[in-house]
Amino acid sequence: MKPLLFSFSLILAVLASQHPLVATGSGAQADGEVAPSGLLVGRLSGENLYQRARSGLVLYENSSNPWVQSVSLMAQLQVQYAYGSADVGKFGTQYMPDDLTWGDVEVRRYRLGVRGRLFGDVSFFNLTDLEPHFSNGVYKRFPEAYVTWHQSPAFNLSVGKCELKFSREQEYASSRLLVFERTAVANMLYGGELTGIWIDGDEIAGGWQYYLGVYSNDRQDEWPKFEGAGAIFLSKIGYDYTPASGFDRAIVKFQWLHNTRPGYSNSKTNPASPLYSNAFSLSNEIQEGRLGLTAEILLADGAKGRPGVAAFSTMTTWAFNEKIELINVLEVAGSRKENGVILPARYEALAPDTGDRRGDSWFSGYVGVNYYLDGHHVKLMTGAKYSHLDGGTAGGDFSGWTWLAGLRMFF
């Protein structure tokens, strides 16, 4: 809770010295200045109910202030229900621990945070996870807390704790995901929320993009101890070839992740680092009118007995209008040795009698519909998924369907 409290204390102190709380008025300012707005100055905005609700979280906004340009609270709630049926039995959110659910519904994400911009070119971002039932207090952990210096579109420098964004799927923030869960292999390679330093940029020489980051491999609820955890290096190079393609959007990207200590763990509440020394991603994303298509290849070499794995996935989208969108995701994956593919924890691994939940080949297909009440700020989601895993020597065979429904909000 300390990072969040510190952020609030610092920013509110600066704001108090800059502007007193005033009532809503006409907003006229002398000498052409932009009128400050936000909850702290009593001036909200918005043309509809959703916009007015979001503006209530804006504490302060004033582009003319040289010290503080904006400070906003954030709130995120994602709840979802899953019911599955497989050849080995039933599974779903009703079988999850009570401290992760409201009844039979999983509380996937339940967060508060604060973000803003200072001094014109510095932004900050903090998210705090909350306990679903408040039985053990309110605070659970903070997954992200970092500061970014925006020197130009070609150079941004960030330091702090953030979600490790390896693979095209992981680059989408959880608030903007079109599906309930990422693909099986993308989750197998997920490194968690790590503390480090990174630089990125785009719009270089006609469309080039890059990313370079180094992170402590110690996954913790708060800050790592930086003691023997090793490091994760992440590099990306991409090219926006939209002008040459004729599409509305076209981007190709290559990513490489190197882990110096696969399997490292020093936390009772977080999974160990993935058992892969190197992982690679090659993706291509195009958008033309209502149609979108993203294809990605993932490769990873195993470590400490974990077999290597390869996967190919596609995500196809079709927007009927601004409110309704159809999504289809296909994934095939395999490993040269047995037990290289792991059954997803959400939600197939909740099924009974699945052995060690590992196999050597995997297929899944998802079809869903999203209804956007207010873009990605408020959306309803539903869909069905088929999954099949060929198990290894210790069982793991699985074939089943999952129906999902959920609500996602982010302000």
C-alpha positions as a Markdown table, in Angstrom:
| # | Residue | x | y | z |
|---|---|---|---|---|
| 1 | Met | 0.0 | 0.0 | 0.0 |
| 2 | Lys | 3.0 | 2.3 | 0.6 |
| 3 | Pro | 3.7 | 3.2 | -3.1 |
| 4 | Leu | 0.0 | 4.1 | -3.6 |
| 5 | Leu | -0.1 | 6.2 | -0.5 |
| 6 | Phe | 3.1 | 7.9 | -1.4 |
| 7 | Ser | 1.9 | 8.8 | -4.9 |
| 8 | Phe | -1.3 | 10.3 | -3.5 |
| 9 | Ser | 0.5 | 12.3 | -0.8 |
| 10 | Leu | 3.0 | 13.8 | -3.1 |
| 11 | Ile | 0.6 | 14.8 | -5.9 |
| 12 | Leu | -2.1 | 16.1 | -3.6 |
| 13 | Ala | 0.5 | 18.3 | -1.8 |
| 14 | Val | 1.6 | 19.8 | -5.1 |
| 15 | Leu | -2.0 | 20.4 | -6.2 |
| 16 | Ala | -2.9 | 22.0 | -2.9 |
| 17 | Ser | -0.2 | 24.5 | -3.4 |
| 18 | Gln | -1.3 | 25.3 | -7.0 |
| 19 | His | -5.1 | 25.6 | -6.9 |
| 20 | Pro | -7.8 | 25.7 | -4.3 |
| 21 | Leu | -10.9 | 23.7 | -4.6 |
| 22 | Val | -13.5 | 25.7 | -6.6 |
| 23 | Ala | -17.1 | 25.2 | -7.6 |
| 24 | Thr | -18.0 | 24.4 | -11.2 |
| 25 | Gly | -18.2 | 27.5 | -13.3 |
| 26 | Ser | -17.9 | 28.7 | -16.9 |
| 27 | Gly | -14.2 | 27.8 | -17.1 |
| 28 | Ala | -13.1 | 31.2 | -18.5 |
| 29 | Gln | -9.5 | 32.0 | -17.8 |
| 30 | Ala | -7.5 | 35.2 | -18.3 |
| 31 | Asp | -4.8 | 35.5 | -21.0 |
| 32 | Gly | -6.0 | 32.4 | -22.9 |
| 33 | Glu | -5.1 | 29.9 | -20.2 |
| 34 | Val | -6.8 | 26.6 | -20.1 |
| 35 | Ala | -9.2 | 26.2 | -17.2 |
| 36 | Pro | -8.3 | 23.5 | -14.8 |
| 37 | Ser | -10.8 | 20.7 | -14.4 |
| 38 | Gly | -11.2 | 17.6 | -12.2 |
| 39 | Leu | -12.8 | 16.6 | -8.9 |
| 40 | Leu | -10.4 | 18.6 | -6.8 |
| 41 | Val | -11.4 | 21.9 | -8.5 |
| 42 | Gly | -15.1 | 20.9 | -8.8 |
| 43 | Arg | -15.3 | 21.0 | -12.5 |
| 44 | Leu | -16.3 | 17.7 | -14.2 |
| 45 | Ser | -17.0 | 16.9 | -17.8 |
| 46 | Gly | -18.7 | 14.3 | -20.1 |
| 47 | Glu | -21.5 | 14.1 | -22.6 |
| 48 | Asn | -23.0 | 10.8 | -21.3 |
| 49 | Leu | -23.3 | 8.8 | -18.2 |
| 50 | Tyr | -20.1 | 6.7 | -18.8 |
| 51 | Gln | -18.0 | 9.8 | -19.5 |
| 52 | Arg | -19.3 | 11.6 | -16.5 |
| 53 | Ala | -18.5 | 8.6 | -14.3 |
| 54 | Arg | -15.0 | 8.5 | -15.7 |
| 55 | Ser | -14.5 | 12.2 | -15.2 |
| 56 | Gly | -15.3 | 11.7 | -11.5 |
| 57 | Leu | -12.0 | 9.9 | -11.2 |
| 58 | Val | -10.0 | 12.7 | -12.7 |
| 59 | Leu | -8.7 | 14.6 | -9.7 |
| 60 | Tyr | -7.0 | 17.3 | -11.6 |
| 61 | Glu | -6.3 | 18.2 | -15.2 |
| 62 | Asn | -4.7 | 21.4 | -16.5 |
| 63 | Ser | -2.3 | 21.4 | -19.4 |
| 64 | Ser | -1.2 | 25.0 | -18.6 |
| 65 | Asn | 0.2 | 24.0 | -15.2 |
| 66 | Pro | 4.0 | 23.5 | -15.6 |
| 67 | Trp | 4.2 | 21.2 | -12.6 |
| 68 | Val | 1.1 | 18.9 | -12.7 |
| 69 | Gln | -0.8 | 18.4 | -15.9 |
| 70 | Ser | -3.1 | 15.5 | -14.8 |
| 71 | Val | -3.8 | 13.2 | -11.9 |
| 72 | Ser | -6.5 | 10.5 | -12.1 |
| 73 | Leu | -7.6 | 7.6 | -10.1 |
| 74 | Met | -8.2 | 4.3 | -11.8 |
| 75 | Ala | -10.6 | 1.5 | -11.0 |
| 76 | Gln | -10.6 | -2.0 | -12.6 |
| 77 | Leu | -13.1 | -4.8 | -12.1 |
| 78 | Gln | -13.2 | -8.0 | -14.1 |
| 79 | Val | -15.5 | -10.8 | -13.1 |
| 80 | Gln | -16.2 | -13.9 | -15.1 |
| 81 | Tyr | -18.0 | -17.2 | -14.9 |
| 82 | Ala | -16.8 | -20.4 | -16.6 |
| 83 | Tyr | -18.6 | -23.8 | -16.9 |
| 84 | Gly | -16.7 | -26.6 | -18.6 |
| 85 | Ser | -17.4 | -30.2 | -19.5 |
| 86 | Ala | -14.8 | -32.7 | -20.5 |
| 87 | Asp | -14.3 | -36.4 | -21.0 |
| 88 | Val | -12.8 | -36.5 | -17.5 |
| 89 | Gly | -15.6 | -34.5 | -15.8 |
| 90 | Lys | -16.9 | -31.1 | -15.0 |
| 91 | Phe | -14.9 | -28.0 | -14.2 |
| 92 | Gly | -15.2 | -24.2 | -14.0 |
| 93 | Thr | -15.2 | -21.2 | -11.7 |
| 94 | Gln | -17.5 | -23.0 | -9.2 |
| 95 | Tyr | -14.5 | -25.2 | -8.3 |
| 96 | Met | -12.1 | -22.3 | -7.5 |
| 97 | Pro | -11.1 | -21.3 | -3.9 |
| 98 | Asp | -13.7 | -19.1 | -2.1 |
| 99 | Asp | -11.1 | -16.3 | -1.6 |
| 100 | Leu | -10.9 | -15.9 | -5.4 |
| 101 | Thr | -14.7 | -15.8 | -6.1 |
| 102 | Trp | -18.0 | -14.1 | -5.4 |
| 103 | Gly | -20.2 | -17.1 | -5.2 |
| 104 | Asp | -19.5 | -19.1 | -8.4 |
| 105 | Val | -18.0 | -16.1 | -10.2 |
| 106 | Glu | -14.3 | -15.5 | -10.3 |
| 107 | Val | -13.0 | -12.1 | -9.4 |
| 108 | Arg | -10.4 | -12.0 | -12.1 |
| 109 | Arg | -9.1 | -8.5 | -11.4 |
| 110 | Tyr | -10.1 | -6.1 | -8.7 |
| 111 | Arg | -7.9 | -3.0 | -8.6 |
| 112 | Leu | -7.5 | 0.7 | -7.7 |
| 113 | Gly | -4.7 | 2.9 | -8.9 |
| 114 | Val | -3.5 | 6.3 | -9.8 |
| 115 | Arg | -1.8 | 7.8 | -12.9 |
| 116 | Gly | -0.8 | 11.2 | -14.1 |
| 117 | Arg | 1.6 | 13.5 | -15.9 |
| 118 | Leu | 4.1 | 15.8 | -14.3 |
| 119 | Phe | 6.5 | 18.5 | -15.7 |
| 120 | Gly | 5.2 | 18.0 | -19.2 |
| 121 | Asp | 7.2 | 14.9 | -20.1 |
| 122 | Val | 7.0 | 12.6 | -17.1 |
| 123 | Ser | 4.2 | 10.1 | -16.4 |
| 124 | Phe | 3.5 | 7.8 | -13.5 |
| 125 | Phe | 1.3 | 4.7 | -13.2 |
| 126 | Asn | 0.4 | 2.6 | -10.2 |
| 127 | Leu | -2.1 | -0.3 | -9.8 |
| 128 | Thr | -3.0 | -2.0 | -6.5 |
| 129 | Asp | -4.8 | -5.3 | -6.2 |
| 130 | Leu | -7.6 | -5.5 | -3.6 |
| 131 | Glu | -8.8 | -8.5 | -1.6 |
| 132 | Pro | -12.1 | -9.7 | -3.1 |
| 133 | His | -13.8 | -10.2 | 0.3 |
| 134 | Phe | -11.8 | -7.7 | 2.5 |
| 135 | Ser | -11.6 | -10.6 | 5.0 |
| 136 | Asn | -7.8 | -10.1 | 5.3 |
| 137 | Gly | -7.9 | -6.4 | 4.9 |
| 138 | Val | -8.2 | -4.4 | 1.7 |
| 139 | Tyr | -4.7 | -4.4 | 0.3 |
| 140 | Lys | -3.4 | -7.5 | -1.5 |
| 141 | Arg | -0.4 | -6.4 | -3.5 |
| 142 | Phe | 0.7 | -4.0 | -6.2 |
| 143 | Pro | 1.4 | -5.5 | -9.6 |
| 144 | Glu | 2.6 | -2.3 | -11.3 |
| 145 | Ala | 4.3 | 1.0 | -10.2 |
| 146 | Tyr | 6.6 | 2.8 | -12.6 |
| 147 | Val | 7.6 | 6.2 | -13.9 |
| 148 | Thr | 8.3 | 7.1 | -17.6 |
| 149 | Trp | 10.2 | 10.0 | -19.1 |
| 150 | His | 8.8 | 10.8 | -22.6 |
| 151 | Gln | 11.7 | 12.4 | -24.4 |
| 152 | Ser | 10.1 | 11.9 | -27.8 |
| 153 | Pro | 8.1 | 9.2 | -29.7 |
| 154 | Ala | 11.5 | 7.7 | -30.5 |
| 155 | Phe | 12.7 | 7.5 | -26.9 |
| 156 | Asn | 10.9 | 6.7 | -23.7 |
| 157 | Leu | 12.7 | 5.7 | -20.5 |
| 158 | Ser | 10.8 | 3.8 | -17.8 |
| 159 | Val | 11.8 | 2.5 | -14.4 |
| 160 | Gly | 9.8 | 0.5 | -11.8 |
| 161 | Lys | 7.6 | -2.5 | -11.7 |
| 162 | Cys | 5.4 | -3.6 | -14.6 |
| 163 | Glu | 3.9 | -6.7 | -16.3 |
| 164 | Leu | 6.5 | -8.4 | -18.5 |
| 165 | Lys | 5.2 | -7.9 | -22.0 |
| 166 | Phe | 6.7 | -10.7 | -24.0 |
| 167 | Ser | 4.6 | -11.8 | -27.0 |
| 168 | Arg | 2.0 | -9.8 | -28.9 |
| 169 | Glu | -0.8 | -11.1 | -26.7 |
| 170 | Gln | 0.9 | -9.9 | -23.5 |
| 171 | Glu | 1.4 | -6.4 | -25.0 |
| 172 | Tyr | -2.4 | -5.9 | -24.8 |
| 173 | Ala | -3.3 | -4.5 | -21.4 |
| 174 | Ser | -5.7 | -6.7 | -19.4 |
| 175 | Ser | -8.3 | -3.9 | -19.8 |
| 176 | Arg | -8.1 | -4.1 | -23.6 |
| 177 | Leu | -8.1 | -7.9 | -24.0 |
| 178 | Leu | -10.7 | -9.2 | -26.5 |
| 179 | Val | -10.8 | -12.7 | -25.0 |
| 180 | Phe | -11.0 | -13.9 | -21.4 |
| 181 | Glu | -7.6 | -15.6 | -21.2 |
| 182 | Arg | -4.5 | -15.5 | -23.3 |
| 183 | Thr | -3.4 | -18.7 | -25.2 |
| 184 | Ala | -1.9 | -21.7 | -23.5 |
| 185 | Val | 1.7 | -21.2 | -24.6 |
| 186 | Ala | 1.7 | -17.4 | -24.1 |
| 187 | Asn | 0.7 | -18.1 | -20.5 |
| 188 | Met | 3.4 | -20.8 | -20.1 |
| 189 | Leu | 6.0 | -18.1 | -21.0 |
| 190 | Tyr | 4.5 | -15.4 | -18.8 |
| 191 | Gly | 7.1 | -14.0 | -16.4 |
| 192 | Gly | 4.8 | -12.0 | -14.2 |
| 193 | Glu | 5.2 | -8.5 | -12.9 |
| 194 | Leu | 8.9 | -7.7 | -12.6 |
| 195 | Thr | 11.0 | -4.7 | -11.5 |
| 196 | Gly | 13.4 | -3.2 | -14.0 |
| 197 | Ile | 14.3 | -0.5 | -16.4 |
| 198 | Trp | 13.4 | -0.3 | -20.1 |
| 199 | Ile | 13.4 | 2.0 | -23.1 |
| 200 | Asp | 11.1 | 2.0 | -26.1 |
| 201 | Gly | 10.3 | 4.1 | -29.2 |
| 202 | Asp | 8.5 | 4.2 | -32.5 |
| 203 | Glu | 8.0 | 6.4 | -35.6 |
| 204 | Ile | 11.7 | 5.9 | -36.4 |
| 205 | Ala | 12.9 | 6.2 | -40.0 |
| 206 | Gly | 9.4 | 5.8 | -41.5 |
| 207 | Gly | 8.0 | 3.1 | -39.2 |
| 208 | Trp | 10.6 | 1.2 | -37.1 |
| 209 | Gln | 9.9 | 0.4 | -33.5 |
| 210 | Tyr | 12.1 | -1.0 | -30.7 |
| 211 | Tyr | 12.1 | -2.1 | -27.0 |
| 212 | Leu | 15.0 | -3.0 | -24.7 |
| 213 | Gly | 14.5 | -3.9 | -21.1 |
| 214 | Val | 16.2 | -5.7 | -18.2 |
| 215 | Tyr | 14.3 | -7.0 | -15.1 |
| 216 | Ser | 15.0 | -8.7 | -11.9 |
| 217 | Asn | 13.8 | -12.3 | -12.1 |
| 218 | Asp | 12.4 | -12.1 | -8.5 |
| 219 | Arg | 8.6 | -12.0 | -8.8 |
| 220 | Gln | 7.2 | -10.5 | -5.6 |
| 221 | Asp | 3.9 | -9.0 | -4.4 |
| 222 | Glu | 5.8 | -5.7 | -3.8 |
| 223 | Trp | 9.5 | -5.0 | -4.6 |
| 224 | Pro | 12.2 | -7.7 | -5.2 |
| 225 | Lys | 15.2 | -8.2 | -3.0 |
| 226 | Phe | 17.8 | -8.2 | -5.9 |
| 227 | Glu | 19.6 | -11.1 | -4.3 |
| 228 | Gly | 20.6 | -13.9 | -6.6 |
| 229 | Ala | 17.5 | -13.9 | -8.7 |
| 230 | Gly | 19.2 | -13.4 | -12.0 |
| 231 | Ala | 17.7 | -11.3 | -14.7 |
| 232 | Ile | 15.4 | -11.3 | -17.7 |
| 233 | Phe | 16.3 | -9.5 | -20.8 |
| 234 | Leu | 13.6 | -8.5 | -23.3 |
| 235 | Ser | 14.3 | -7.0 | -26.8 |
| 236 | Lys | 11.9 | -6.2 | -29.6 |
| 237 | Ile | 12.2 | -4.8 | -33.1 |
| 238 | Gly | 9.1 | -4.0 | -35.2 |
| 239 | Tyr | 8.1 | -2.2 | -38.4 |
| 240 | Asp | 4.9 | -0.4 | -39.2 |
| 241 | Tyr | 4.4 | -1.0 | -42.9 |
| 242 | Thr | 0.9 | 0.4 | -43.0 |
| 243 | Pro | 1.6 | 3.0 | -45.8 |
| 244 | Ala | 3.1 | 0.3 | -48.1 |
| 245 | Ser | 0.5 | -2.3 | -47.4 |
| 246 | Gly | -2.7 | -0.5 | -48.2 |
| 247 | Phe | -4.3 | -1.7 | -45.0 |
| 248 | Asp | -5.6 | 0.5 | -42.2 |
| 249 | Arg | -3.0 | -1.0 | -39.9 |
| 250 | Ala | -0.1 | -3.4 | -40.6 |
| 251 | Ile | 2.7 | -4.1 | -38.1 |
| 252 | Val | 5.3 | -7.0 | -38.0 |
| 253 | Lys | 7.4 | -7.6 | -34.9 |
| 254 | Phe | 10.1 | -9.9 | -33.6 |
| 255 | Gln | 10.8 | -10.4 | -29.9 |
| 256 | Trp | 13.5 | -12.2 | -27.9 |
| 257 | Leu | 13.5 | -13.0 | -24.2 |
| 258 | His | 16.5 | -14.4 | -22.3 |
| 259 | Asn | 16.2 | -15.7 | -18.7 |
| 260 | Thr | 19.4 | -16.2 | -16.8 |
| 261 | Arg | 17.8 | -18.2 | -14.0 |
| 262 | Pro | 14.8 | -20.2 | -15.2 |
| 263 | Gly | 12.7 | -21.7 | -12.5 |
| 264 | Tyr | 13.8 | -19.2 | -9.8 |
| 265 | Ser | 11.4 | -18.7 | -6.9 |
| 266 | Asn | 11.6 | -16.7 | -3.7 |
| 267 | Ser | 7.9 | -16.0 | -3.0 |
| 268 | Lys | 5.2 | -18.0 | -1.3 |
| 269 | Thr | 2.5 | -16.2 | -3.2 |
| 270 | Asn | 3.9 | -16.1 | -6.8 |
| 271 | Pro | 4.7 | -18.8 | -9.3 |
| 272 | Ala | 8.3 | -19.6 | -10.1 |
| 273 | Ser | 10.0 | -18.0 | -13.2 |
| 274 | Pro | 9.1 | -19.9 | -16.4 |
| 275 | Leu | 11.5 | -22.9 | -17.2 |
| 276 | Tyr | 12.7 | -21.5 | -20.5 |
| 277 | Ser | 16.1 | -19.9 | -21.1 |
| 278 | Asn | 15.2 | -18.3 | -24.4 |
| 279 | Ala | 11.9 | -17.5 | -26.0 |
| 280 | Phe | 11.1 | -16.0 | -29.4 |
| 281 | Ser | 8.0 | -14.4 | -30.9 |
| 282 | Leu | 7.2 | -13.4 | -34.5 |
| 283 | Ser | 3.9 | -11.7 | -35.1 |
| 284 | Asn | 2.0 | -9.9 | -37.8 |
| 285 | Glu | -1.0 | -7.7 | -37.2 |
| 286 | Ile | -3.3 | -6.3 | -39.9 |
| 287 | Gln | -6.5 | -4.3 | -39.7 |
| 288 | Glu | -8.7 | -3.4 | -42.7 |
| 289 | Gly | -12.1 | -1.8 | -42.0 |
| 290 | Arg | -14.1 | -4.1 | -39.8 |
| 291 | Leu | -11.7 | -7.0 | -40.1 |
| 292 | Gly | -8.7 | -7.7 | -38.0 |
| 293 | Leu | -6.2 | -10.5 | -38.1 |
| 294 | Thr | -3.2 | -11.2 | -35.8 |
| 295 | Ala | -0.9 | -14.2 | -36.3 |
| 296 | Glu | 1.9 | -15.2 | -34.0 |
| 297 | Ile | 4.6 | -17.9 | -33.7 |
| 298 | Leu | 6.1 | -18.7 | -30.3 |
| 299 | Leu | 9.2 | -20.8 | -29.7 |
| 300 | Ala | 11.0 | -21.5 | -26.4 |
| 301 | Asp | 13.8 | -23.8 | -25.4 |
| 302 | Gly | 13.2 | -25.6 | -22.1 |
| 303 | Ala | 15.5 | -25.6 | -19.1 |
| 304 | Lys | 16.0 | -27.9 | -16.1 |
| 305 | Gly | 14.2 | -30.8 | -17.7 |
| 306 | Arg | 11.3 | -28.8 | -19.2 |
| 307 | Pro | 11.0 | -29.7 | -23.0 |
| 308 | Gly | 11.0 | -26.9 | -25.5 |
| 309 | Val | 7.7 | -25.8 | -27.0 |
| 310 | Ala | 6.4 | -24.2 | -30.2 |
| 311 | Ala | 3.0 | -22.7 | -30.9 |
| 312 | Phe | 1.1 | -20.9 | -33.7 |
| 313 | Ser | -2.0 | -18.8 | -33.0 |
| 314 | Thr | -4.3 | -16.5 | -34.9 |
| 315 | Met | -6.9 | -14.0 | -33.7 |
| 316 | Thr | -9.5 | -12.9 | -36.2 |
| 317 | Thr | -12.0 | -10.1 | -35.3 |
| 318 | Trp | -15.0 | -8.7 | -37.1 |
| 319 | Ala | -16.7 | -5.5 | -35.8 |
| 320 | Phe | -20.4 | -5.5 | -36.8 |
| 321 | Asn | -20.6 | -2.0 | -35.5 |
| 322 | Glu | -19.2 | 0.1 | -32.7 |
| 323 | Lys | -21.0 | -2.0 | -30.1 |
| 324 | Ile | -20.7 | -5.6 | -31.2 |
| 325 | Glu | -17.5 | -7.5 | -32.2 |
| 326 | Leu | -17.0 | -11.2 | -33.1 |
| 327 | Ile | -13.7 | -12.8 | -32.0 |
| 328 | Asn | -12.1 | -16.1 | -33.0 |
| 329 | Val | -8.8 | -17.5 | -31.6 |
| 330 | Leu | -7.1 | -20.7 | -32.8 |
| 331 | Glu | -3.9 | -22.2 | -31.3 |
| 332 | Val | -1.9 | -25.2 | -32.1 |
| 333 | Ala | 1.1 | -26.2 | -30.0 |
| 334 | Gly | 3.5 | -29.0 | -29.5 |
| 335 | Ser | 6.9 | -30.2 | -28.1 |
| 336 | Arg | 9.4 | -32.7 | -29.5 |
| 337 | Lys | 9.4 | -34.5 | -26.1 |
| 338 | Glu | 6.5 | -35.6 | -23.9 |
| 339 | Asn | 5.0 | -33.3 | -21.4 |
| 340 | Gly | 6.1 | -30.1 | -23.0 |
| 341 | Val | 2.6 | -28.5 | -23.2 |
| 342 | Ile | 0.8 | -27.6 | -19.9 |
| 343 | Leu | -3.0 | -27.7 | -19.5 |
| 344 | Pro | -4.2 | -24.1 | -18.8 |
| 345 | Ala | -4.9 | -23.3 | -15.1 |
| 346 | Arg | -7.9 | -21.3 | -16.3 |
| 347 | Tyr | -9.9 | -23.4 | -16.5 |
| 348 | Glu | -9.2 | -26.8 | -18.0 |
| 349 | Ala | -6.7 | -27.8 | -15.2 |
| 350 | Leu | -9.6 | -27.6 | -12.7 |
| 351 | Ala | -11.1 | -30.8 | -14.3 |
| 352 | Pro | -10.7 | -34.0 | -12.3 |
| 353 | Asp | -8.5 | -37.0 | -13.3 |
| 354 | Thr | -6.2 | -35.1 | -15.7 |
| 355 | Gly | -3.0 | -36.8 | -14.5 |
| 356 | Asp | 0.0 | -34.4 | -14.5 |
| 357 | Arg | -1.9 | -32.0 | -16.8 |
| 358 | Arg | 0.8 | -32.2 | -19.4 |
| 359 | Gly | 1.1 | -33.5 | -23.0 |
| 360 | Asp | 3.0 | -33.1 | -26.2 |
| 361 | Ser | 0.3 | -31.6 | -28.5 |
| 362 | Trp | -2.4 | -29.0 | -28.0 |
| 363 | Phe | -5.3 | -27.5 | -30.0 |
| 364 | Ser | -7.8 | -24.9 | -28.9 |
| 365 | Gly | -10.4 | -22.8 | -30.6 |
| 366 | Tyr | -12.4 | -19.9 | -29.2 |
| 367 | Val | -15.4 | -18.0 | -30.6 |
| 368 | Gly | -16.9 | -15.1 | -28.6 |
| 369 | Val | -18.9 | -11.9 | -28.9 |
| 370 | Asn | -18.1 | -8.7 | -27.0 |
| 371 | Tyr | -20.7 | -6.0 | -26.4 |
| 372 | Tyr | -19.1 | -2.6 | -25.7 |
| 373 | Leu | -21.3 | -0.3 | -23.6 |
| 374 | Asp | -18.5 | 2.3 | -23.4 |
| 375 | Gly | -15.6 | 0.9 | -25.5 |
| 376 | His | -13.1 | -1.1 | -23.4 |
| 377 | His | -14.2 | 0.9 | -20.3 |
| 378 | Val | -17.3 | -1.2 | -19.9 |
| 379 | Lys | -17.9 | -4.3 | -21.9 |
| 380 | Leu | -19.8 | -7.6 | -21.7 |
| 381 | Met | -18.2 | -10.7 | -23.0 |
| 382 | Thr | -19.3 | -14.3 | -23.7 |
| 383 | Gly | -17.8 | -17.2 | -25.7 |
| 384 | Ala | -17.1 | -20.9 | -26.0 |
| 385 | Lys | -13.8 | -22.7 | -26.2 |
| 386 | Tyr | -12.8 | -26.2 | -27.3 |
| 387 | Ser | -9.5 | -27.6 | -25.9 |
| 388 | His | -7.7 | -30.8 | -26.7 |
| 389 | Leu | -4.4 | -32.1 | -25.1 |
| 390 | Asp | -2.6 | -35.3 | -26.0 |
| 391 | Gly | -1.2 | -36.4 | -22.6 |
| 392 | Gly | 2.1 | -38.0 | -21.9 |
| 393 | Thr | 3.3 | -40.9 | -19.8 |
| 394 | Ala | 1.6 | -39.6 | -16.6 |
| 395 | Gly | -1.8 | -39.0 | -18.1 |
| 396 | Gly | -2.8 | -35.5 | -19.0 |
| 397 | Asp | -5.2 | -36.4 | -21.8 |
| 398 | Phe | -8.0 | -33.8 | -22.1 |
| 399 | Ser | -10.8 | -33.0 | -24.5 |
| 400 | Gly | -13.5 | -30.6 | -23.5 |
| 401 | Trp | -15.6 | -27.4 | -23.9 |
| 402 | Thr | -15.8 | -24.3 | -21.8 |
| 403 | Trp | -18.5 | -21.6 | -21.8 |
| 404 | Leu | -17.6 | -18.2 | -20.4 |
| 405 | Ala | -19.4 | -15.0 | -19.6 |
| 406 | Gly | -18.1 | -11.9 | -17.9 |
| 407 | Leu | -18.1 | -8.2 | -17.3 |
| 408 | Arg | -15.0 | -6.0 | -17.6 |
| 409 | Met | -14.7 | -2.4 | -16.4 |
| 410 | Phe | -11.8 | 0.0 | -16.4 |
| 411 | Phe | -12.0 | 3.7 | -15.5 |
